[in-house]
């Protein structure tokens, strides 16, 4: 057993060694053909080998499924081109030295091509050779060269996007590191392959040009040698040398044409599921309608007087029979599928399946049946247009594109009710009445309105549903009057702002990274995901959004993460440093362009208590009673500040900003909490109300 294993290993090693020597030995043989004199029998062997290699290359190109299955093709193209040119050199030497002895001077292969293919008539041979050169040089080679050039450019342009897609799948957990490495290597190999094919296609073009020049050199040289050295007449020299030169050119041109066709097949390959033969058959000969129309046209041509009736009618009948056969097979297949689906449909009444599981909408809008007209464009409903505008405005203000809103009807709702859901959970609801208007009281208006009293679903302001006749009077009284679509769109926009952090899922984060990569590719390449993972990046952005901080300045965020990631990898600390970097835009978002900031401060004693409880490690937690009083007084002061026309903003020490913001977020959602380090040097602060403790 051990001896057999050793022998198997030794034989395998010899096979690998032999395979490794094939390319160097072939190059040496090619160089030998150019330099050393070759006898006619060995020349026949190499010509036959050249034709065999060309046929094998074309067969491989026809049966491959993707271009990388024949990744060695550019090298093969180079070697086969060199081999044909070296054979031309060797055969030229033999033809010019021994051509005067007769048509068999250069071997049986050239003689056979000179007599069998062109009937021994060199004029016919020249015409056939010229036609083959035109086909190869003008048609196949020119088209293959253009396809190779365009494919190389498009592949190289798409390379960064494909690599980012691999990184996105890896970060999303769809593939592991091994599969990611394989895909990256495949992308790199594909780019290298098409880049090599762009240059290798010039070999085929140069080979066609070289064939023409070698034929002319052989004809001129053969005439000169035959008449000057061997005393042949012009006719004898033409019969001997031109016939041999044409045969030699045809022997080289036919394998060259096969290689050109193979090159065109490789670079024009589209799809990875089937080989080229099956692909052509499935896409060209599998449509009964196409075959039927073609058969009818051929039959009509066959009935025209003077046309070859037998050929046209026979071909039309054949295509018509194929059309009928394919149509019958399609009908039988559809019938069998229907029969197979019937038991499944019957079984589905009693048994559950995975098809019954529907994915949860990330962001949804459910409508009562009276509100369906708002999304029906045929009934002048423009709610969908408003929703598109909400998403566009959200992206422009907040800094990322939110997920699409899935709108559907819900018969369980009241006829005029709607519900907004986030990941399947209701986050807001309200009522809207098509054809009516909501008059919202912005505050301080005492003019009575005839209508149904309600509250604005977005901001909780007092409002009335009124009809169109009272619209103008309400507007003149100072009410904000909006239609039903605007009410729902505004409510949706407000809830999207409130829940922006939850809307930023992994999908939106990856799309944001890809968008920034188009604008600043080097920045993304250096930071994400090399330094900061997608998970950490998403968490930092969500922490910012929870504090109503817009992330439009994404470059500053990424640059700050790159600067801070070496010292800390904690998302909370990274978000704190990002807030400091974004402080000018945060302050402008709250206060606008003013330079004097009216802020709410905390009483020094209460501030020391909060720092000891919230920022000191190991200290006892904040007393629940103190926390309740703090939240209540913060909400009251925030309302007072807004009533005076100032933004509600609380200024606290850096160490407790996150804790205070989380504590007050529920009772005072519009209250902004700023740290001392987040006040820009260009701004001044003015202390307004003081937040005091319970003792005060």
C-alpha positions in Angstrom: 0.0 0.0 0.0 2.8 2.4 0.9 4.7 1.5 -2.2 1.6 2.1 -4.4 1.1 5.5 -2.7 4.7 6.4 -3.3 4.5 5.4 -7.0 1.2 7.3 -7.4 2.8 10.4 -5.8 5.9 10.1 -8.0 3.8 9.7 -11.2 1.7 12.7 -10.2 4.8 14.8 -9.6 6.2 13.7 -13.0 2.9 14.7 -14.6 2.9 18.2 -13.0 6.6 18.6 -14.1 5.7 17.6 -17.6 2.8 20.1 -17.7 5.1 22.8 -16.4 7.6 22.1 -19.2 5.1 22.2 -22.0 5.1 26.0 -22.5 8.9 26.4 -22.4 9.4 23.4 -24.8 6.8 24.8 -27.2 8.6 28.2 -27.2 11.9 26.4 -27.9 10.3 24.4 -30.7 8.9 27.6 -32.2 12.3 29.2 -32.2 13.8 26.1 -33.7 11.3 26.2 -36.6 12.4 29.8 -37.4 16.1 29.0 -37.4 16.8 25.3 -38.2 16.1 23.6 -41.6 13.0 21.4 -41.3 12.5 18.3 -43.5 9.1 18.1 -45.3 7.8 15.2 -43.2 8.4 17.1 -40.0 6.8 20.2 -41.5 3.7 18.1 -42.3 3.6 17.0 -38.6 3.8 20.6 -37.4 1.2 21.8 -39.9 -1.2 19.0 -38.7 -0.5 19.8 -35.1 -1.2 23.5 -35.8 -4.6 22.6 -37.3 -5.4 20.3 -34.4 -4.5 23.0 -31.8 -6.7 25.6 -33.6 -9.6 23.1 -33.6 -9.2 22.4 -29.9 -9.0 26.1 -29.0 -12.3 26.7 -30.9 -14.0 23.8 -29.3 -12.9 25.0 -25.8 -14.2 28.4 -26.6 -17.5 27.0 -27.8 -18.1 24.8 -24.7 -16.9 27.2 -21.9 -19.5 28.7 -19.6 -17.6 31.9 -18.7 -14.5 33.7 -20.0 -12.4 32.8 -16.9 -12.9 29.1 -17.7 -10.4 29.8 -20.5 -8.2 32.2 -18.6 -5.1 31.0 -20.4 -6.5 32.1 -23.8 -4.4 35.3 -24.2 -1.2 33.2 -23.7 -2.6 30.5 -26.0 -3.3 33.1 -28.6 0.3 34.4 -28.4 1.8 30.9 -28.7 -0.5 29.8 -31.6 0.3 33.0 -33.4 4.0 32.5 -33.0 3.7 28.9 -34.1 1.9 29.8 -37.3 4.5 32.5 -38.1 7.4 30.1 -37.4 5.8 27.5 -39.7 5.5 30.2 -42.3 9.2 30.9 -42.0 10.1 27.2 -42.1 7.8 26.5 -45.1 9.1 29.6 -46.9 12.6 28.3 -46.5 11.7 24.9 -48.0 9.6 26.4 -50.8 12.3 28.8 -51.9 15.0 26.1 -51.7 13.2 23.1 -53.2 10.2 24.7 -55.0 11.8 24.0 -58.4 11.6 20.2 -57.8 7.8 20.1 -58.0 4.6 20.6 -56.0 5.6 18.1 -53.3 8.8 19.9 -52.3 7.3 21.4 -49.1 5.5 18.4 -47.9 2.2 16.6 -48.5 0.0 19.0 -46.5 0.9 22.1 -48.6 0.6 20.0 -51.8 -2.8 18.8 -50.7 -4.0 22.3 -50.0 -2.6 23.4 -53.3 -4.3 20.7 -55.4 -7.3 19.5 -53.5 -8.7 22.8 -52.2 -8.0 25.0 -55.2 -7.7 22.3 -58.0 -4.1 23.2 -58.8 -5.1 26.6 -60.1 -3.0 29.3 -58.3 -5.3 32.1 -59.6 -8.2 30.4 -57.8 -6.0 30.0 -54.8 -5.1 33.7 -54.7 -8.8 34.6 -54.9 -9.8 32.1 -52.1 -6.9 33.4 -50.0 -8.0 37.0 -50.5 -11.5 36.2 -49.5 -10.3 34.4 -46.3 -8.1 37.3 -45.4 -11.0 39.7 -45.9 -13.3 37.6 -43.7 -10.6 37.2 -41.0 -9.1 40.7 -41.1 -12.0 43.0 -41.9 -14.9 41.1 -40.2 -13.9 38.8 -37.4 -10.7 40.3 -36.2 -12.0 43.9 -36.4 -15.1 43.1 -34.4 -13.2 41.0 -31.9 -10.7 43.8 -31.4 -13.5 46.3 -30.7 -15.4 44.0 -28.3 -12.1 43.3 -26.4 -11.4 47.0 -26.1 -14.9 47.9 -24.8 -15.0 44.8 -22.5 -11.6 45.7 -21.0 -12.7 49.3 -20.3 -16.1 48.4 -18.9 -14.6 45.6 -16.7 -11.9 47.9 -15.3 -14.5 50.7 -14.6 -16.8 48.2 -12.8 -14.0 46.7 -10.7 -14.3 49.0 -7.7 -18.1 48.6 -7.6 -17.8 44.8 -7.7 -15.2 44.8 -4.9 -17.4 47.1 -2.8 -20.3 44.7 -3.4 -18.2 41.8 -2.1 -17.3 43.9 1.0 -20.9 44.7 1.5 -21.9 41.0 1.4 -19.1 40.2 3.8 -20.1 42.9 6.3 -23.8 41.9 6.0 -22.8 38.3 6.9 -24.1 36.9 3.6 -20.7 35.3 2.8 -17.6 34.3 4.9 -14.0 35.5 4.6 -13.0 32.6 2.4 -15.8 33.2 -0.1 -15.0 37.0 0.0 -11.3 36.3 -0.9 -12.4 34.0 -3.7 -14.8 36.6 -5.2 -12.2 39.4 -4.9 -9.7 37.1 -6.7 -12.3 36.4 -9.4 -12.9 40.1 -9.9 -9.2 40.7 -10.2 -8.7 37.8 -12.6 -11.6 39.0 -14.7 -10.1 42.4 -15.0 -6.7 41.0 -15.9 -8.3 38.6 -18.4 -10.1 41.3 -20.4 -7.1 43.6 -20.1 -4.9 40.9 -21.6 -7.5 40.1 -24.3 -7.5 43.8 -25.3 -3.8 43.5 -26.2 -3.9 39.8 -27.4 -6.5 40.7 -30.0 -3.7 42.6 -31.8 -1.9 39.3 -32.3 -4.8 38.0 -34.5 -4.8 41.2 -36.5 -1.1 41.2 -36.9 -1.2 37.5 -37.9 -3.6 38.3 -40.7 -1.4 41.2 -42.0 1.6 38.9 -41.8 -0.1 36.2 -43.9 -0.6 38.7 -46.7 3.0 40.0 -46.6 4.4 36.5 -46.4 2.4 35.4 -49.5 3.6 38.4 -51.5 7.2 37.7 -50.4 6.9 34.0 -51.4 5.5 34.9 -54.8 8.1 37.6 -55.6 11.0 35.5 -54.1 9.8 32.3 -55.9 9.7 34.1 -59.3 13.1 35.6 -58.8 14.8 32.4 -57.6 13.0 30.1 -60.1 13.8 32.3 -63.1 17.2 33.6 -62.1 18.8 30.6 -60.3 17.0 27.6 -61.8 16.4 28.9 -65.3 12.6 28.3 -65.2 10.2 30.2 -67.5 7.6 32.5 -66.1 4.9 29.9 -66.5 6.9 27.1 -64.9 7.9 29.4 -62.0 4.3 30.4 -61.5 3.1 26.7 -61.6 5.7 25.7 -59.0 6.4 28.6 -56.7 3.0 30.4 -56.7 1.1 27.2 -56.2 3.3 26.3 -53.3 3.1 29.8 -51.9 -0.7 29.8 -52.1 -0.9 26.3 -50.5 1.4 27.5 -47.7 -0.7 30.6 -47.2 -4.0 28.5 -47.0 -2.4 26.0 -44.6 -1.6 28.9 -42.2 -4.7 31.0 -42.9 -7.3 28.4 -42.1 -6.0 27.7 -38.5 -5.6 31.5 -38.1 -9.3 31.9 -39.1 -10.3 29.3 -36.5 -8.3 31.1 -33.8 -9.9 34.4 -34.7 -13.3 32.8 -34.4 -12.4 31.4 -31.0 -11.2 34.8 -29.8 -14.4 36.4 -30.9 -16.5 33.7 -29.2 -14.5 34.1 -25.9 -14.9 37.9 -25.6 -18.5 38.0 -26.9 -19.6 35.4 -24.4 -22.6 36.6 -22.3 -24.1 34.5 -19.5 -22.7 31.8 -17.3 -25.4 29.1 -17.2 -25.0 27.2 -20.4 -22.4 26.8 -23.1 -22.6 28.8 -26.4 -24.3 26.0 -28.4 -27.1 25.5 -25.9 -27.5 29.3 -25.4 -27.9 29.8 -29.2 -30.4 26.9 -29.5 -32.5 28.1 -26.5 -32.6 31.7 -27.6 -32.9 31.3 -31.4 -34.8 28.1 -32.0 -37.1 27.8 -29.0 -39.8 30.3 -30.0 -42.7 28.7 -32.0 -43.8 32.1 -33.1 -40.4 33.0 -34.6 -40.1 29.7 -36.4 -43.7 29.9 -37.7 -43.4 33.4 -39.2 -40.0 32.4 -40.8 -41.7 29.2 -42.3 -44.5 31.3 -43.7 -42.2 33.8 -45.3 -40.1 31.0 -46.9 -43.2 29.3 -48.2 -44.4 32.6 -49.8 -41.0 33.0 -51.5 -41.2 29.4 -52.7 -44.5 30.1 -54.5 -43.1 33.0 -56.5 -42.5 32.0 -60.1 -38.9 31.6 -61.0 -37.7 30.8 -57.5 -36.3 27.4 -56.6 -39.6 26.0 -55.3 -38.2 22.8 -53.9 -35.6 24.3 -51.6 -37.8 27.1 -50.3 -40.8 24.9 -49.7 -38.8 22.1 -48.1 -37.0 24.6 -45.7 -40.4 26.3 -44.9 -42.0 22.9 -44.2 -39.2 21.9 -41.9 -39.4 25.1 -39.9 -43.2 24.9 -39.8 -43.0 21.4 -38.4 -40.5 22.5 -35.8 -42.8 25.4 -34.9 -45.8 23.1 -34.4 -43.7 20.6 -32.4 -42.4 23.3 -30.0 -45.9 24.8 -29.6 -47.3 21.4 -28.7 -44.5 20.8 -26.2 -45.1 24.1 -24.5 -48.8 23.4 -24.2 -48.1 20.0 -22.7 -45.6 21.5 -20.3 -48.1 24.2 -19.2 -50.8 21.5 -18.7 -48.4 19.4 -16.6 -47.5 22.4 -14.5 -51.1 23.2 -13.9 -51.8 19.6 -12.9 -48.8 19.6 -10.6 -49.9 22.9 -9.0 -53.4 21.7 -8.4 -52.6 19.3 -5.5 -50.3 21.9 -4.0 -53.1 24.5 -4.0 -55.4 22.0 -2.5 -52.9 21.0 0.2 -52.2 24.7 1.0 -55.7 24.9 2.4 -54.7 22.6 5.2 -51.0 22.9 5.6 -48.9 26.0 6.2 -45.7 26.6 4.2 -42.9 29.1 4.1 -44.8 31.0 1.4 -47.3 32.1 4.0 -44.5 34.0 5.8 -44.5 37.6 4.7 -41.6 40.0 5.5 -42.3 42.8 7.8 -42.3 46.3 6.2 -39.6 48.5 7.5 -41.9 51.6 7.0 -45.6 51.2 6.3 -48.7 53.3 5.9 -52.0 51.5 6.3 -55.2 53.2 5.1 -58.9 52.8 5.8 -61.1 52.2 2.7 -62.2 55.8 2.4 -58.6 56.9 2.1 -57.8 54.6 -0.8 -58.8 57.4 -3.2 -55.9 59.5 -1.9 -53.5 57.1 -3.6 -55.6 56.6 -6.8 -54.1 58.8 -9.5 -57.2 58.3 -11.7 -59.2 60.1 -9.0 -56.6 62.9 -8.6 -55.1 61.4 -5.5 -51.5 62.6 -5.0 -50.6 61.0 -1.6 -47.9 58.9 -3.2 -46.4 62.0 -4.8 -46.4 63.7 -1.4 -44.7 60.6 0.2 -42.0 60.7 -2.5 -41.5 64.4 -1.6 -41.3 63.5 2.1 -38.6 60.9 1.5 -36.6 63.4 -0.7 -36.8 66.2 1.9 -35.8 63.7 4.6 -32.8 62.6 2.7 -31.8 66.3 2.0 -32.2 67.3 5.6 -31.1 64.3 7.6 -28.5 62.9 5.4 -29.6 59.4 4.2 -32.3 58.0 2.0 -35.0 56.4 4.1 -36.6 53.1 3.1 -39.6 53.1 0.8 -43.0 53.5 2.4 -45.2 50.5 1.7 -48.8 51.8 1.3 -51.6 49.3 1.6 -55.2 49.1 2.7 -56.4 47.7 6.0 -60.1 46.9 6.4 -59.7 46.5 10.1 -59.2 50.3 10.5 -62.0 52.8 10.7 -62.9 54.1 7.2 -61.1 57.4 7.6 -58.3 56.2 9.8 -54.7 55.6 8.9 -51.8 54.0 10.7 -48.1 54.4 10.4 -45.9 51.4 11.2 -42.2 50.9 11.8 -41.0 47.3 11.5 -44.6 46.2 11.9 -45.2 48.2 15.1 -47.6 51.1 15.1 -45.8 54.4 15.8 -48.6 56.8 14.9 -52.2 57.0 13.8 -54.8 59.5 12.9 -57.8 60.3 10.8 -58.1 62.2 7.5 -61.2 63.1 5.5 -60.8 63.5 1.8 -62.2 66.7 0.4 -62.0 68.4 3.8 -59.3 70.6 5.3 -57.6 70.7 8.7 -57.4 74.2 10.2 -54.6 74.2 12.8 -54.4 76.8 15.5 -50.7 77.8 15.9 -51.6 79.5 19.2 -53.4 82.6 20.4 -56.3 82.4 17.9 -59.8 82.6 19.5 -61.9 82.9 16.3 -64.5 80.1 16.4 -64.8 77.7 13.5 -67.7 75.5 12.3 -66.3 72.0 12.1 -65.2 68.9 14.0 -62.7 69.7 16.8 -59.6 67.5 16.8 -55.8 67.8 17.3 -53.0 67.9 14.7 -51.7 64.3 14.6 -48.1 65.4 14.0 -47.6 68.1 16.8 -50.7 67.8 19.0 -51.9 71.4 18.3 -55.7 72.1 18.5 -57.4 72.0 15.1 -60.7 71.7 13.3 -61.8 69.7 10.3 -63.6 72.2 8.0 -65.1 72.1 4.6 -63.9 74.1 1.6 -66.3 76.9 2.2 -64.6 77.9 5.4 -61.1 77.6 4.1 -60.6 81.2 3.1 -62.1 82.5 6.4 -59.9 80.3 8.5 -56.8 81.4 6.6 -57.7 85.1 7.1 -58.1 84.4 10.8 -54.6 83.1 11.0 -55.2 79.3 11.0 -52.8 77.1 9.1 -55.1 75.3 6.6 -53.9 72.0 4.9 -55.6 69.3 3.0 -55.9 65.6 3.9 -52.8 64.5 1.9 -50.7 67.2 3.6 -51.9 66.1 7.1 -50.8 62.5 6.5 -47.6 63.5 4.7 -46.6 65.9 7.5 -47.4 63.3 10.2 -45.3 60.7 8.3 -42.5 63.2 8.0 -42.5 64.1 11.7 -42.5 60.4 12.7 -39.6 59.7 10.3 -37.6 62.5 11.9 -38.4 61.2 15.4 -37.5 57.6 14.5 -34.6 58.4 12.1 -32.2 56.2 14.1 -34.5 53.1 13.6 -34.9 53.8 9.9 -31.1 53.6 9.5 -30.8 49.9 9.0 -27.8 48.0 7.7 -29.1 48.3 4.2 -29.4 52.1 4.3 -25.9 52.3 6.0 -24.4 50.3 3.2 -26.1 52.4 0.6 -24.8 55.5 2.3 -21.3 54.2 2.2 -21.6 53.3 -1.5 -22.9 56.8 -2.2 -20.1 58.5 -0.3 -17.6 56.2 -2.1 -18.7 57.8 -5.4 -17.9 61.3 -4.1 -14.8 60.5 -1.9 -13.6 57.0 -2.9 -10.2 57.3 -1.1 -11.9 58.3 2.2 -14.1 55.3 2.2 -11.4 53.0 1.0 -9.1 54.0 3.9 -11.7 54.1 6.7 -14.6 51.8 6.0 -14.4 49.0 6.6 -10.6 48.8 7.1 -10.6 50.9 10.3 -14.2 51.2 11.3 -16.6 48.3 10.7 -20.0 48.8 9.1 -21.6 47.8 12.4 -19.7 50.4 14.4 -20.3 53.0 11.8 -24.0 52.3 11.8 -24.2 52.4 15.6 -22.4 55.8 15.7 -24.8 57.2 13.2 -27.8 55.9 15.1 -26.5 57.5 18.3 -26.3 60.8 16.5 -29.8 60.5 15.0 -31.3 59.6 18.4 -30.2 63.1 19.5 -31.7 64.6 16.4 -28.3 65.3 14.9 -28.4 65.3 11.1 -25.6 63.3 9.4 -25.4 65.3 6.2 -21.8 66.2 6.8 -20.8 62.6 6.4 -17.2 63.5 5.4 -16.6 65.2 8.8 -18.1 62.2 10.6 -15.9 59.7 8.7 -12.8 61.8 9.2 -13.4 62.2 12.9 -13.9 58.4 13.2 -10.6 57.9 11.4 -8.8 60.3 13.8 -10.4 58.8 17.0 -10.5 55.1 16.2 -6.9 54.5 17.2 -7.6 55.6 20.8 -11.2 54.2 21.3 -13.5 51.8 19.6 -16.5 52.4 21.8 -19.4 53.7 19.7 -20.7 56.0 22.5 -17.3 57.7 22.9 -16.9 57.9 19.1 -20.3 59.5 18.8 -19.3 62.1 21.5 -16.2 63.1 19.6 -18.2 63.3 16.4 -20.7 65.6 18.1 -17.8 67.9 19.1 -16.6 68.0 15.5 -20.2 68.7 14.3 -20.9 71.3 17.0 -21.2 74.3 14.6 -23.8 72.5 12.5 -25.6 71.2 15.6 -25.8 74.7 17.1 -27.0 76.1 13.8 -29.6 73.3 13.5 -31.0 74.4 16.9 -30.6 78.1 16.9 -30.1 79.1 13.3 -27.6 81.8 12.3 -27.7 83.7 15.6 -24.4 84.0 17.6 -26.0 84.4 21.0 -27.4 81.2 22.5 -30.1 81.3 25.1 -29.7 78.1 27.1 -31.2 76.5 30.2 -28.6 75.8 33.0 -28.7 73.4 35.9 -28.4 74.6 39.5 -24.8 74.0 40.7 -25.9 71.8 43.6 -28.1 69.7 41.4 -25.4 69.6 38.8 -22.9 68.2 41.4 -25.4 65.6 42.4 -26.0 64.5 38.8 -22.3 64.3 38.1 -21.7 62.1 41.2 -24.6 59.8 40.3 -24.3 59.6 36.6 -20.6 60.1 35.8 -18.7 58.7 38.8 -17.8 55.0 38.4 -19.1 52.9 41.4 -21.3 55.7 42.7 -25.0 54.9 43.6 -27.5 55.5 40.8 -29.7 58.5 40.6 -32.6 58.4 43.1 -35.9 57.7 41.3 -37.6 60.6 43.1 -34.9 63.0 42.0 -35.1 61.7 38.5 -38.9 62.1 38.4 -38.7 65.7 39.7 -35.9 66.5 37.2 -37.9 65.2 34.3 -41.1 67.1 35.3 -39.2 70.4 35.8 -37.2 70.0 32.6 -40.4 69.6 30.6 -42.0 72.7 32.2 -38.9 74.8 31.6 -38.7 73.6 28.0 -42.3 74.7 27.4 -41.6 78.1 29.0 -38.6 78.6 26.9 -40.5 77.8 23.7 -43.3 80.1 24.6 -40.8 82.9 25.0 -39.6 82.2 21.4 -36.3 80.6 22.2 -35.2 77.0 21.4 -35.4 74.6 24.4 -31.7 73.7 25.0 -30.1 72.5 28.2 -26.4 73.0 28.8 -24.7 70.3 30.9 -21.2 69.0 31.6 -19.7 66.7 29.1 -19.6 63.7 31.4 -23.3 63.5 31.9 -24.7 64.7 28.5 -25.5 61.3 27.2 -27.2 60.2 30.5 -29.3 63.4 30.8 -30.3 63.3 27.1 -31.6 59.7 27.5 -33.4 60.6 30.8 -35.2 63.6 29.3 -35.9 62.3 25.8 -39.3 60.8 26.7 -40.8 63.7 28.7 -39.4 66.5 26.6 -38.6 65.3 23.0 -38.0 68.8 21.7 -35.5 69.6 24.5 -31.9 69.6 23.1 -29.1 68.7 25.5 -25.7 70.3 24.7 -22.3 69.7 26.4 -20.0 72.5 27.3 -17.5 71.3 24.7 -20.1 71.5 22.0 -20.5 75.3 22.1 -18.3 76.7 19.3 -15.8 79.4 20.1 -17.6 81.8 17.7 -20.7 81.8 19.8 -21.7 83.3 23.2 -24.2 81.9 25.7 -26.8 83.6 27.8 -28.1 81.7 30.8 -31.9 81.7 30.9 -34.1 79.6 33.2 -32.3 77.5 35.9 -33.3 73.9 36.4 -33.4 73.4 40.1 -33.7 70.4 42.3 -36.6 69.3 44.6 -35.4 71.3 47.6 -35.7 74.5 45.7 
